[in-house]
Structures are given as C-alpha cells and as structure tokens.
Amino acid sequence: MKTRHVFSTPDLEAAQSAMDAARTAGVLDDDLLLIARSDIELDEIPNERKEADTDMMAAALRGAGFGGAAGLLAGLVAVVVTPIGLTLAGAAAATAAGAMVGCWASALVGSSLPDPIRRKFDAEIQAGRILVVVDGSKELLTQVEPAILATGATLLPFEAASAFA
C-alpha cells in the first residue's frame, strides 16, 4: 500500500529540485504531483503533474463500498423475508445496484469538495507556495525524505493512504 506525504516549497524551481531528488532516491515519476494556487497551476505546471482539484475519485470509491454493503444487507434481508421471494441472485443484484447508486451519489458530493490536501493546506497554497506530493511505500518515503528536505523543502504534517495504491 502506498502512503502519501506532502512537502512545501517556495517556488516552482524549488519544487522541481525536490522532485528531482525524489526521483534520484527511487520514486517513480507517476508518484510525484504538484499542488499550487490556480493561477500558478494554469501558467506554470504541466497537466501530468497536477493533482485533482476535487475529492471525487476517493468519494466514489468510498460510496461504492458503502453502497455495496447496504445493497448486500438489503438483499440478504429480502432473501430471509419469505413473502418477497428474492433469491441469492437477487441479493447479488441488490448488492450491485447499491454499489452503483452509492458510487454515483458519493461521486456527485465528492466533486464539490476540494481534495484533502487542498483543504488542509489552503493557507500554504494561497501564500503562493507549491506543494510536492510524493506517493510511495513507508520504507521508500523514509529513504527519500532526507534527500527532499536537503533541497529546502519542508515536510508538512500529512500522511494518508494514496487513493490508488
């Protein structure tokens, strides 16, 4: 499972140095993202480096899980209640329907929320600092942190499982 750490840098040049240090220490290019104020992102950061602006994907995944669980519970209750006459295949269909509805509803809500890093470090972002997001195993991040800190980046208090580990 990958973990996500966030580092703050004063400008794009420092962010590039931090990313170069991370790459040299073994972080894959796909595991490096940048977050900045919208005017900086539009003008200076390439699209492949941008972090999603919303919490939509994580919310959709959570919704699919909770919706599937609710659908399974409803399907099993329907199987137990004899007058309804639902089969186990019907319970499976209820599980799938619950997962789809949960995913859809949660994605809609998640699309209106900023991602967790943007919510937590809004003051840093608004001050014009660029955040470097690094995904990796705990062991890799422990090895990489000193190299990134040596570039002048500051480790921010954030550690979370990556949405797509």
URCOR-V9201 format. One line per field, one symbol per residue. psi: psi as a letter, one per 30 degrees, with the letter a starting at -180 (. if undefined). A space follows every 10 residues. Layout:
# URCOR-V9201
psi: ???
This chain:
# URCOR-V9201
psi: kklklkkklf leeeeeeeee eeeefgkkef gklkklkeee eeefkkeffk kkflgeeeee eeeeeeeeee eeeeeeeeee jefehkleee eeeeeeeeee eeeeeeeeef ffklleeeee heeeeffglk kjkkklleee eeeeeeeeef fflkklikjl kkei.
